[in-house]
């Protein structure tokens, strides 16, 4: 009787570490972002905003790493979206409530509710757009509405400004930006920007003119120096710069859309001219 040999099991079967690395980074960013809530509950608001900022940096890296390693997947996209909602949709609103809006009780909780709800709608719209019809080529350079990480930075602008005022011993400024009405207005305004159809530069395929490369590099160096020397001032400057950028982003989108419309009209006119001849 001949005994059949059973096939050997591959002891190293399963997913490779390279394919798991982007999801592990997303998980790390999720843990750091949610830790900001605990830090805020302990009154460590400076550490809380830094935790959200670090999770934002990780969020910007994990997607690019997944594309670099060819490890993109539907699971990774859904996991990243869920992590974005928890880190940039829930955490900033709760941190702002604990820092300032708590003084108004139930009324003070309305702006965080509006912000979190708007962020959920914004991310749901983004996920639905993944399965929609392809957009125009130029439109891939723009987000529809303010993206989640940038929205979190804008929502935390009063806190960045308040922490900087506290460091500079500017009591009047700290009192002004921590008064509940100002953080409430900022949260509601950010919520509206997130769910709006405003085209916002994504910077994914953004091309820098050759003449502007050196000034851009110098600007990044200056911002990095400010970031390491005074992260709260850097956070406040980021918020101001982002708001100033929005009108230019809208103008760029309209200009590209007009150019695309002109090219389309010219392309449609050529066959008509040939038929007439």
N, C-alpha and C positions, 0 to 999 in steps of 0.2 A: 504494500500500500504506500503510495507516494503522498507525502505530506506537502501541502501547499504552504508556501511562505506568505505570511501576511505582510502587506505593504507597510513600510516604516512610516511612522508619523513624523512629519516635519516639526521639529521642536521649536523652530523659529517662525512659524506661520503667524499671520496677523498683520496689522497695520504697521508700516515703518514709522520710525520716530519722526522722520521729516514730514510725513503727512499729519502727524498728531501735533507737531510743534505750533502751528498757527492757532489751533483750538486751545492748546495749553496756555498760550499767551493771552487769548481772549479770557480764559478762566482766571488767570492772574489779574488781568485788568478789572474783571468783575469783582474779585475779592477786595482789591485795593479801593475801587470806587465805592463799594458798599461800606467799607471800613470808615469812610468819611462821615457816615451818619453816627457811628459810635463815637468818633472823635468830637463831633459837634455836640453830642449829648454830654460829653465830659467837659465841654467848654473850650476845647482846643480847636478853635475855628481856623487858625492859621494852618495847622496840620490837615484840617479837613479839606480846605481848598487845594492844598498841594496834592492830596491824595486823588482828588477828582482830576487835577491837571495831569498827574502821572498816568491815570487810567485813560485819559484822552490821547496821550502820546502812544501808549500801547495800542489803542484802537487804531491809530494811524499806521502802525507798523504791521499788525497781524494780517491785514488784508493784502498788503504789498508782499509780505513774506509768503503768504499762501500762493499768490500768483507766481512768485519767483521760484518756489519749490514745486509748482504745478500740483498743489494740494487743495485747490478750490473744490468745494462741494456744496450741495444744497443744505446739508446739515450745518456746515460752517457758516453759511450766510444767515441762516435762521438763528443760530447760536449767537452770532455777532450782533444781530439786531436786538435780540432779547437782552444781551449784556449792555447794549447802548441804552435801552430803555431804563434799565435799573440804575446804571451809573450816571446817565445824563438827563434822564427824565424824572426819576424819583429822588435821587440823592440831593441834587442842587435845591429843589424845592423844599425839602425837609431841613436842609442846612440853613437856608434863608429864613424859614419859619422859626427855627430854634434861636437864630441870631437876633432877629428883629421883630418878625410878625407875630410872635407868640404873645406879645404885649396886648394885642387886640383880640385875643381869644379866638372864638369861632369865626369872626369876620376876618381875622388875620390869616385864617387857613384857606380862604377862598382863592387868593392869587396862586399859592402852590398847587391847589386843585386844578385851576385853569391851565397852569403851565404843564403839569404832568399829563393832563388829558390831551392837550395840544401835541405834546411830544409823542404820545401813543398814536394819535391820528397821523402825525407826520411819518413815523416809522412804518405804520401799516400801509400808507400810500406808497412809500418807497418800496416795500416788499411787493405790493401789487404791480408796481411799474416794471418789476423784473420780468414778468410774464406778458407785458403789453407789447404792442407793435413797436418796431424799432423807431427811434427818433431820428431827426435830421443829424447829419454828421457833426455840425458845430454845436448842437445841443448837448452832446456828451461832455462838453467842457463846463457845464453848469449844473448845479443842483436846483431842484424846485423847492424854494423855501430855504431858510437857514438850516444847515445840517445839525444833527444832535450834539456833537462835541462843541461846536461853535456856539450853539444855543445855551449850553451849560456855562460857557465862559461869559456870555452876555448876562445870563441870569445872576451870576456871582459878581458882577461888576460892582454893586454897592458894597459887598463884603471886602473885595480887594481894596477899594477906595477907603473903606473904614479902617482896615488893618494898617494901611499906609498912613492914614491920619493919626492913628494911635501911636505908631512909631515916631512920627514927626511931632507928637505932642500938640496936635491941632484939635483941641477939644471941640471947637465950634463946627469943624468939618465932620468930625466923627458923629456929633449929635445930629447934624443935618442928614447925613447919608444913612444913619441907622434908624431914623424916625420911620415908622412902618409905612407911611404913604409912599416914600421914595422906592424902597425895595418892592412894594406891591405894584407900582406903576411899571417898574423895570421887568418884573416877572410877567405881567399881563402883556406888555409890549413884545417881549421875547416870544411868548406863546403865539401871538398873532403873526410874527415874522416866520415862525417855524411852520405854521400851517398855511402860509400864504403861497401864491404861485410866483413869487418874486424870483427871477433867475439870479443865482449866486455862483460866482466862480468856484469851481471845484479844485483847480490847480493840478488836476491829474495829468492832463495833456497840455498844460499851459506852456506856451513857447515865449521865451524871454528874448527880446531884441538884443543883438550883440552889443549895442552901445549901452544897454542898461544892465549888463551882467555884473560889471564891476561895482556900480552903485548898489545893486541888490546885495552883493556879497558883503560890502561894507556895512550896509544896513543890518544884515543878519548878525554880523560880528558885534555891532553896537547893541542890538537887542539881546544877544546872548550875554554880553557883559552886564547889562541891566538885570537880566533874569537871575544871574548868579549873585549879583550884589544886592538886589532888592526884588525878590520874586513878586511881592504884592504890587509894587509899582509897575512891574512888567505885565502883570495880569490886567491892571487897570488900563495901561496903554494898549494892550491887545484889544480890549473891548472898544475903546475909542477908535482905533485904527480900523476895526472890522465894520463899525457903523459907517465910518467915512467911506469905506470901500463899496458899500452897497449901491449907491447911485451910479458909480462908475461901472459896476458889474451890469446893471440894468442897461446902461447906455451901450456897453459892448455887445450885449445880447441883441438889442434892437438893431445895431449896425450890422452884425453878422446875419441876422434874419433878413434884413433888407437886401444885403448882397446875395443871399441864397435865392430870394424871390426874384431878383433881377436876372440871375443866371438861369433860373427855371423858365422865366418868360422868354429869354433869348433862345433857349434850347427849343421851346415850343414854337417859336416864330420861324425857325429855320425850315422845318418840313412844310409849313404853310407857304413860305416863299417859293420853295421848289415846286409845289403843286400849282401855284399861280403861273409860274414860268412855263 
